[in-house]
Amino acid sequence: MKNLENYGVQEMNAKEIREVDGGSILGFLAVAFVVGVFIGLWRSAMTS
C-alpha cells in the first residue's frame, strides 16, 4: 500500500466504496422501474 500512496492513491472506507460502486439496492430498483416503464410505453406504442 505504501507504493500506491506515493502516487496519491488513498484508501476508501466502506461508505465510500458503496457510493462509488453504485449505491444500494434502491438505486437498482429505481433504474429497473424506469426501464420497465420505458419498455411498456414503447411496446404499447408499437402495437397501436
C-alpha positions as YAML, in Angstrom:
chain: A
units: angstrom
residues:
- id: 1
  name: MET
  ca: [0.00, 0.00, 0.00]
- id: 2
  name: LYS
  ca: [2.90, 2.35, 0.64]
- id: 3
  name: ASN
  ca: [3.87, 2.27, -3.05]
- id: 4
  name: LEU
  ca: [0.39, 3.41, -4.10]
- id: 5
  name: GLU
  ca: [0.41, 6.25, -1.58]
- id: 6
  name: ASN
  ca: [3.45, 7.64, -3.40]
- id: 7
  name: TYR
  ca: [1.14, 8.16, -6.40]
- id: 8
  name: GLY
  ca: [-1.61, 9.88, -4.40]
- id: 9
  name: VAL
  ca: [-3.88, 6.84, -4.07]
- id: 10
  name: GLN
  ca: [-5.92, 6.87, -0.86]
- id: 11
  name: GLU
  ca: [-7.71, 4.07, 0.92]
- id: 12
  name: MET
  ca: [-11.54, 4.19, 0.93]
- id: 13
  name: ASN
  ca: [-13.84, 3.25, 3.78]
- id: 14
  name: ALA
  ca: [-16.96, 1.07, 3.36]
- id: 15
  name: LYS
  ca: [-19.31, 4.03, 2.81]
- id: 16
  name: GLU
  ca: [-17.14, 5.45, 0.04]
- id: 17
  name: ILE
  ca: [-16.87, 2.05, -1.62]
- id: 18
  name: ARG
  ca: [-20.68, 1.70, -1.65]
- id: 19
  name: GLU
  ca: [-21.11, 5.19, -3.13]
- id: 20
  name: VAL
  ca: [-18.52, 4.63, -5.84]
- id: 21
  name: ASP
  ca: [-19.75, 1.12, -6.56]
- id: 22
  name: GLY
  ca: [-23.21, 2.39, -7.48]
- id: 23
  name: GLY
  ca: [-25.11, 2.88, -4.29]
- id: 24
  name: SER
  ca: [-27.67, 0.49, -2.93]
- id: 25
  name: ILE
  ca: [-30.50, -1.75, -4.00]
- id: 26
  name: LEU
  ca: [-32.81, 1.27, -4.10]
- id: 27
  name: GLY
  ca: [-30.83, 2.75, -6.96]
- id: 28
  name: PHE
  ca: [-31.04, -0.52, -8.85]
- id: 29
  name: LEU
  ca: [-34.80, -0.73, -8.28]
- id: 30
  name: ALA
  ca: [-35.30, 2.84, -9.47]
- id: 31
  name: VAL
  ca: [-33.39, 2.15, -12.68]
- id: 32
  name: ALA
  ca: [-35.28, -1.11, -13.21]
- id: 33
  name: PHE
  ca: [-38.60, 0.72, -12.73]
- id: 34
  name: VAL
  ca: [-37.72, 3.42, -15.25]
- id: 35
  name: VAL
  ca: [-36.56, 0.84, -17.79]
- id: 36
  name: GLY
  ca: [-39.76, -1.18, -17.25]
- id: 37
  name: VAL
  ca: [-41.95, 1.89, -17.80]
- id: 38
  name: PHE
  ca: [-40.00, 2.81, -20.93]
- id: 39
  name: ILE
  ca: [-40.33, -0.70, -22.38]
- id: 40
  name: GLY
  ca: [-44.03, -0.82, -21.53]
- id: 41
  name: LEU
  ca: [-44.69, 2.51, -23.25]
- id: 42
  name: TRP
  ca: [-42.60, 1.51, -26.26]
- id: 43
  name: ARG
  ca: [-44.41, -1.82, -26.66]
- id: 44
  name: SER
  ca: [-47.82, -0.20, -26.36]
- id: 45
  name: ALA
  ca: [-46.85, 2.39, -28.98]
- id: 46
  name: MET
  ca: [-45.66, -0.36, -31.33]
- id: 47
  name: THR
  ca: [-48.92, -2.33, -31.07]
- id: 48
  name: SER
  ca: [-51.28, 0.60, -31.65]
...
